[in-house]
């Protein structure tokens, strides 16, 4: 058994400038923990694999394609591969999101 706590892991490099931590990084999947401080956001981007966002804390706004919706804790949002998506923290509270990329991408994310 392997146990990791995101608070004890280093931050992963990302083009968005937010706190991102790799929780699970195997050949077949990538799971990240995101912490977005108030008014932080991801840049709109496209990934070459399906992505699922599970909201751990807060009420972010999620954009997938041309839909932009306020979501809340315990919601799971799916973003199909090759579709632009983004996460916005337009609140005054921290947002925590679990991001699952399945399968793990072999291509690069495209910032749009």
N, C-alpha and C positions, 0 to 999 in steps of 0.2 A: 504494500500500500504506500502511496506517495501522497503527502498532504502539503499544500502550499497555501499561504495567506497573502493576498495581494499587497498588504501593507509591508510585507517583508521582501517583496520582489522589486527589482529596479524598473524604472520607466522604459518603455519601448519607444524607439524613435518613430515619429510620425509627422507627416507634413501639416497636420492641423494645429500643432502647438498646444495640445491638451494632454492631461495626464492619462496615459494608456499603459496598461500592464498586461503582459502575456501571462495568462493563467495556464493555458494548455497549448502546446505547440508541437504537434506530431505531423507525420506525413499526410494523414487523412483529415485533419481538422485543426482549426485555430480558434481559440476562445480568448477574448480580451475583456478586461475590466476597464471601463472608462469612467473618469471623474471629470465632470464639466462644472467649473465654478460659475457663479452667476455671470450671465452675459457672454459666456464662451460658447463657441459652436464649432462644428466641423465645417470644412469647406465642402461644397457640393462635389461629389465624386462618384465614379463608377467602378465597381469591382467585377472581376471576371467569374465570380462564383455567387451562389445564393448566400444571403446574409439574413440572420435573425437577430433582432434586438429584444432583449428582455429587460424591462425597467425594474431596477432594484430599489431606487429611491428618487423622489421628485416627480415633476410633471413637465418633461421636455416636449418640444414640438418636433415631430419627425416629418421629413419630406421624403416621399418615394414617388418618382416620376413627377407628375403634375399635382399630386395630392400633398397637402400640408395639414397635419392634424396634431392637436394637443393630446398627449397620452399620459397615462399615470402608472403608478406602481403596480407591478404584477401583470401589466400588458405585455404581450409579445407581438412584435411587428415583423412581417416578412418583407424582404426586398429581393426580387428576383435578380439574377445575374444580369450584367450589362445594362442596368437601369440606374439613372442618377438618384442618389439619396443623400440625406444630410440629417444631422441632429443639432438642434438649437436649444440652448438653455436661456430662455427669455424670462427667467424668474429671478428671484433674489435668494434662492436656495441652491445648494449643491445637487447635482444630478448624478446618479450612478447607474450605469448601463452595462449589461453583459452582452457582448457582441460575439456571435458565433458564425464563422465562415466555414461552410461545408460544401464541398470538400475544401481543404486548405488551398488557397490560390497559388498557382504556379506563375501566373502573369502579374503584371504590375497594376496597381490602382491608378486610375486616370483622374486627376483633378480637373474639374470643368469650370 
